[in-house]
Amino acid sequence: MEQTWVILFQFILIVMFSISASLKLFQTPSMVHHWNQYKYPMWAMFVVAAGELIGVLIMITTIWIPGNKDYAAALFIVLMLGAVHAHLVRAKHKPIMAVNAILMLGLSVSLLFQ
């Protein structure tokens, strides 16, 4: 049986990335505003949303295939490294803007190396 913290981290990542992908897919004004600050093309927002949804689906499959946790965590790590870069380097946001991405990065890294 999985440790409780592993299941909790998986649940948090599923919820957070589902929300993040939804904000991108529905092109909420705040997400479009941030995306413009990152200076990425708008189509890339949908590519990132697709990556987030793929990670969510893979993480859900860990119920039946526990080894998939590593694949989802690795994908989330790549996405969150990109998010931290977008906030701090491309948009030059204050570090507080990258806190959520850093937290999701930390959860993903801890799952990958548990």
Contacts in CASP RR format, 6 or more apart in sequence:
PFRMAT RR
TARGET T0000
AUTHOR 0000-0000-0000
METHOD contacts of the structure
MODEL  1
MEQTWVILFQFILIVMFSISASLKLFQTPSMVHHWNQYKYPMWAMFVVAA
GELIGVLIMITTIWIPGNKDYAAALFIVLMLGAVHAHLVRAKHKPIMAVN
AILMLGLSVSLLFQ
2 66 0 8 1.000
3 114 0 8 1.000
6 69 0 8 1.000
6 111 0 8 1.000
6 114 0 8 1.000
9 107 0 8 1.000
9 110 0 8 1.000
9 111 0 8 1.000
10 59 0 8 1.000
10 62 0 8 1.000
10 69 0 8 1.000
10 111 0 8 1.000
12 107 0 8 1.000
13 56 0 8 1.000
13 59 0 8 1.000
13 72 0 8 1.000
13 73 0 8 1.000
13 76 0 8 1.000
13 104 0 8 1.000
13 107 0 8 1.000
13 108 0 8 1.000
13 111 0 8 1.000
14 56 0 8 1.000
14 59 0 8 1.000
14 60 0 8 1.000
16 100 0 8 1.000
16 104 0 8 1.000
17 52 0 8 1.000
17 53 0 8 1.000
17 55 0 8 1.000
17 56 0 8 1.000
17 59 0 8 1.000
17 76 0 8 1.000
17 104 0 8 1.000
18 52 0 8 1.000
18 53 0 8 1.000
18 56 0 8 1.000
20 49 0 8 1.000
20 52 0 8 1.000
21 49 0 8 1.000
21 50 0 8 1.000
21 51 0 8 1.000
21 52 0 8 1.000
21 53 0 8 1.000
21 56 0 8 1.000
23 30 0 8 1.000
23 31 0 8 1.000
24 31 0 8 1.000
24 35 0 8 1.000
24 45 0 8 1.000
24 46 0 8 1.000
24 48 0 8 1.000
24 49 0 8 1.000
24 52 0 8 1.000
25 46 0 8 1.000
25 49 0 8 1.000
27 45 0 8 1.000
31 45 0 8 1.000
32 42 0 8 1.000
32 45 0 8 1.000
34 91 0 8 1.000
35 42 0 8 1.000
35 44 0 8 1.000
35 45 0 8 1.000
37 90 0 8 1.000
37 91 0 8 1.000
37 93 0 8 1.000
38 86 0 8 1.000
38 87 0 8 1.000
38 90 0 8 1.000
38 91 0 8 1.000
39 90 0 8 1.000
39 91 0 8 1.000
40 86 0 8 1.000
40 90 0 8 1.000
48 79 0 8 1.000
51 75 0 8 1.000
51 79 0 8 1.000
52 79 0 8 1.000
54 75 0 8 1.000
55 71 0 8 1.000
55 72 0 8 1.000
55 75 0 8 1.000
55 76 0 8 1.000
56 72 0 8 1.000
58 68 0 8 1.000
58 71 0 8 1.000
58 72 0 8 1.000
58 75 0 8 1.000
59 68 0 8 1.000
59 69 0 8 1.000
59 72 0 8 1.000
61 68 0 8 1.000
62 68 0 8 1.000
62 69 0 8 1.000
62 72 0 8 1.000
69 111 0 8 1.000
70 111 0 8 1.000
70 112 0 8 1.000
73 108 0 8 1.000
73 109 0 8 1.000
73 111 0 8 1.000
73 112 0 8 1.000
74 108 0 8 1.000
74 112 0 8 1.000
76 104 0 8 1.000
76 105 0 8 1.000
76 108 0 8 1.000
77 105 0 8 1.000
77 108 0 8 1.000
77 109 0 8 1.000
77 112 0 8 1.000
80 101 0 8 1.000
80 102 0 8 1.000
80 104 0 8 1.000
80 105 0 8 1.000
80 106 0 8 1.000
80 108 0 8 1.000
81 105 0 8 1.000
82 101 0 8 1.000
83 98 0 8 1.000
83 101 0 8 1.000
83 104 0 8 1.000
84 98 0 8 1.000
84 101 0 8 1.000
84 102 0 8 1.000
84 105 0 8 1.000
87 93 0 8 1.000
87 97 0 8 1.000
87 98 0 8 1.000
87 101 0 8 1.000
88 95 0 8 1.000
88 97 0 8 1.000
88 98 0 8 1.000
91 97 0 8 1.000
END
